[in-house]
Amino acid sequence: MSIPALNILDLKQSPKPTPPEITSTTITTFYENNKDAISAILPAHLHPERILKIAFRIVRTTPRLLECSTQGLFGAIVQCAQLGLEPNTPMGHAHIIPFHNARENKTDVQVIVGYRGLIDLARRSGQIISIASHAVRAEDKFRWEYGLDEQLSHRPAPNNRGEITHFYAVARLKDGGYAFEVMTRDEIERIRETTRSYRTDKKYGRQGIWEMHFEEMGRKTVIRRLFKFLPVSIELATATALDSMAEAGKSQHLESTLQGEWTTPNADNETTPTESQPESQPESQPESPPEKNSAPKTESPEKVAEPQNNNAWPEIVTIYETGKQTWIDVSGTTYNPELHAWSTSHKQPSISPAGLFRPRRRKNHHTQHTSSKDAHDSQKNLE
């Protein structure tokens, strides 16, 4: 029996499957079915019904979000709620927008954190008293110097200031010190060239956010650079990582926010799960612990070794002083079973979208005891 040959042209012209359309009914149904899960991960001051109202509001203001999955939509809203930022408001703290995932040929949801949102999170951390970012123009009096005697002085011209030449961000710390970062216009433009949004707008000859709001985007870029040298909170680190993923055109995997048992790479890493291995496979771990003598000798005061694998979090590392192994997240925090959640399915600490340990939830006594026992047993096996 002969098998008829396939016509590639017919396959290309065949209709592609489309995701189910989001309606008020599907939003309400999804909320009712997942109300307990949403309540468990929301801040104590936020009522779950507030999430439902936000969902209705943002799909009215951004109709293209109707093309996304309901789970991704609620995941993005809950992620913003955990950061304490309300999305899609005139304040501009955060934005939930549709994102075309060309790899999977579907529309995903993305969270974009504005520079005002980053500043608000920095002030809330308790370590930073004030933080600001400004643009410097050609006719301004601007002087800055790094080194042992750092200096920063900016006196804007009263009028006709000219073109933008630099951007800088400065923060006043709780202990009375200051920290600042300066970037030239060329540095900002080189970063702009690497963003997915700018490349797409340039390809189709349209004005995008970088063209219409270059000064605001420059301020945001230099603030994010400064955050690398400041004591920041988990919320601020998560917001910065999510924003970096969005600018690089990477999926933030917000559909998994409500599950609480999944792993995403560091935002600074160029490899995503879809690029390196199937997302359904668990993250790889070392088959056997390295020998104690394999840790490199160093005179640095750091106690934790460098991660052995930069493609996934959490990482298994070796403590130099004791030779024992443990987990760390993207911020370098050591896993503590009394404070951090445990993933029973992956047999490792539960990780947030930015590669940070998730806080431990309060459950019934039996479940809490079992989870803690599994975490302690796994840590003992590492040692």
N, C-alpha and C positions, 0 to 999 in steps of 0.2 A: 504493500500500500504506500503510495507516494504522498509525501507531506507537502502541501502548497507552500511556496516561498513567501516570506513576509515582505511587504512593501514598506520600506522605511518612511517614505513620504506619507503613507496612510497613518503610520504610528504618530508622526509629528503633528498631523492635522486632527487626530482624535481628541475629543474633549478631555481636559484634565480634571481630576476630582477636586471639588471645592469644599472648603470647610463649612459646617453648618452655620447659617446666618445667626448672628446675635440679635435677639429681640428682648423686649422687656420681660417676656415670659421666661426665656432661658436665663437671663440674669437673676431673676427672682428665684427660679428653681435651683440654680447653682448655689446661690446664697443660702437657701434653706437647707440644702443637702450638706453644706460644708460650714455651717454656722459655728459648730463646736470647734472645728480646726482653726477657723479664723479668730475666734475668741481667745484660744489658747496662746496665740503668738502676737496678739495686739498689746500695746501698752495699756496699763491698768486704767488710765483716765479716758480711754477712747472706747466708745460703745460700738459694737459690731454693726448696728444699723447705720452708723455714719458712713461705713465703707459702702453700703448699698446705695446711699444717696450720692456719694461721690461717683460711683460707677454710672448711674443714670446721667449725672451732669456732664461727665467728660465724653460720653458717647454722643450726647447732643451737640457739644461744641466741636468734637472731632469725629465726624461720621465715618471716616476710614477705619476707625477702631472696630467697627462692626464686622470687618473682614478678619479680625483676629479671633483667637480662641477665648472662650469665657474664662477658662482657668488662667491663661496668661494675663488677661485684663485684671482679674482679682489679685493675682500674684503681684502685679506692678503696684496696685493700690495699697496692698498690705505692706510691700517693701517701703513705699513712701511713708506709710503710717509708722513703721518701726523707726524710721529716721526722724520722725516728727516734722515732716514737710508735707503740706497739703498741695497736691498737684493741680496744674492747669488753672491757676488763679492770677489776677493782675500783679500779685507780689513777685511772681517769677522765681519762686524758690525751687520748683521742680516741674517737669513737664512729662506727661505720658503721651507718647506718639507712636504711630504705626511705623514698622520697619520691614522692608521687603527682604526676606531671607532668600537670596538667589540660590543658595546651595540646596535648600529643600523646597524651593518654589512655593513659598507661602508667606503670609504676612504675620510677623511677630510683633510683640509689644516691647517698647524700650522705655526706660526711665532716664531722662536727661536732667541732671542737677544744675541749676543756674548758679552763677557766681554769688548772687545774693544768698542762695541757700547754703553754699559752702561757707560764707562768712558767718551766717547765723549758726551753723553747726560748730564752727570754730569758737565762737563766743560762748556757746553753751557747754563746751568741754570743761570749763573751769580753770584751764591752764593758760588761757589767752584772755587778756583784759580787753584789747582792742586790736582790730586788723583792718587794713585798708589797701586798696590798689588804685593806681593812677597811671595815666598816660602822660608822657613827656613830649613836648613839641619843640620844634627847631629854635624858636625864639625864647624859650624858657631858660632860666638860669638853673642848671642841673649839674650837680657834682656828687660823685660817689666813688668809694674806694673800699676794696676788700683788704684783708690782711690782719695784722695784729692791732691796728688802729682803724677799725672800720668807720666810715663816714657816709652819710647820706643827706643831701640838701637839695630841695626843689622849690624854686620860686617861680610860679607861672607868670608869663608875660601878661600885661593888662589887656592887650588886644592884638590881633593879627599874630597869633602864636605860631602859625606855620604848620607844616606836616608833622605827623607823629614820628619820633625817632627812637624812643625807648618806652618800656613799661616797667613798673616796679611794684612790689608788694612789701608792706612792712607790718610787723606784728609786735605788740607790747606784751611781754610775758608776765605771768603772775609774780615772779620773783623780782621784777623790776627791770629785767634786761630787755633788749630789743633784738629782733632778727629781721633781715630784709633780703630780698632777691631782686636783681635787675636783669632784664632781658632786652636785647636790641630788637628793632623792628625786623631785621633779617632773620633772627632766631625764631620770632613768632611766625613769620611767613613760611619758614621751612617746616615748622610743626603743622601749619595750616595745610601744606601740600600733602601731608601724610593722612589727613582725615578723610574718611569715606564721603562725608557730606559735601566737602568742597570739591573732591574729584568728580562726584556725580553731577553737581551743579555746573562745573566747568565743561564736562563732556556734553551736556545738553544745552549749553549756552544760556543758562538762566541765573538770576541773582538769588543767592542763598543767604544763610545767616552770616557767613563770613564776609560777604560783600556788603550787606545792609547794616551789620552791627560789628564792624571790625574792631572798634575800640573796646566794646564790651567783651568780645571773645578774647582779645589780647589781655585784658584784665583778669579774666578767668584763667587763662593759661599760666600767667605768672603766679597767681595765687596757688594753683595746684603744684607748681614747682616749689613754692615756699613750704607747703605742707610736708614735703619730704624731710624737712629739717626741724619740724615743730613737734612738741608733744601733743598728739591728737587722740580723740576718743575713737571707740570702735565704730560709732555711727559716722563720723567724719571719714574714717578710712574706708568704710563700705561705700559711702557716697562717691568718694574719689575714684574707687575702683570701678564702680558701675558706669561712671561718666567716661572713664578711659575706654572701657569696652564699647560704649556707644560711639565714641569718636573713631575708633578703629574699625567700626562696622561689624563687631562680633556680637553673637547672640548672648543675651544675659540669662537665658534659661529661666525666665520668671515663672514659667508654668510649674516649676518644681518648688516654688516658695512655700506652698501650703503643705508639702509633704515632709520637709524637714530632714530628709535623709538622702543627700546627694552632694556631689563635689564639683566645683568649677575651678578653673585655673586662675592663677594670679593675673590681674589685668595687665601687668607689665610684660607678661610672657606672650610671645607671638603665636603660640600653639593653642588651639582650642580643642575640645573633645572631638568635634566632628572632623577635625583635620588629622588627629593623631590616631584615634581608635573609635570604634562604635560606641555611642553614648550608653548603650544598654550593658556594656561590659563594666565590671567594677574596676576601680583604679588599681593599678599594679602596686605591690609592695615587695620589699626585698624578701627573697626566699629564706635567708638565714641572717641573723645579726652579724655585722662585721666584727672582727676581732678588736679587742680593746686597744692593741698597739697600732691599729690602722688609722686612728685619728691623728691628723696632722698636728705637729707641735707649733705653738704660737705663743707670743708674749702679750697678745691682746687680752684686755680684761674681760672679753666676752666669754661666757661659760658654755654656750651652746654652739655646736659645730654647724658648719654650713649645711643646708639641705642636700641630701644625696640625689634628689630628683626634682627638677624645677617644673615638671609638667603637671603636677597635681598636689593638692593639699588635702589632708594634713601630711606633713613630712615626718618620717622617722629619723631622729638625729641622735647623736651620741654626746653625753655630757662629759666634757673634758676631765673634770675633777674626779668623777666617780666611775667613768667608763660605762655607765648604764645608758639604756636607750629609752626614749620617750617620744611623744608627738609634739610638734609645734605647728602654729598656723602661720598665715602670711605675715602677720605683724611680729612674729618671733615669740608669741606667748606660749608658755609651756602648758600642756593639757593637765587640768585638775578635775578629777571625777566628781568632786563635791560642788564644782561651779559650772562645769560644761556638760552639754548633752551628749548622749552616747547613741550611736546608730547600731541597733541590734542586727539589722540585715547586712550591713557592710562590715560589722565587727571592727569599727573604728569610731573616733569622735565625729559627731555631726557638724557639718561645715555650712556656713552661710554663703550667699552668692559671691562675696568678695574673698573667700578663702579664710574666713575667721571662724573661731569656735562659736557655736550657738550656745546661749545660756541654757542652763538646765531648767526644765519645766517641773512644776510641782504636780506630782501625780499621787495616786493612792499608795498606801504603804507597801503593798506587795510588789507592785510594778516598780516603784522607786528602788526597793531593796534589790530586785532582780537586775535592773539596769546598772546599779552601782556595783553589784557583784561581778557582772560581766566585764565592766570597765576595769575593775581591780585585777581580775584574772588575766585579762589581755595585757595589762601593764606588767604583771608578774612574768608572763611568758616572754615579753620583750627583754626584761632584765635577765 
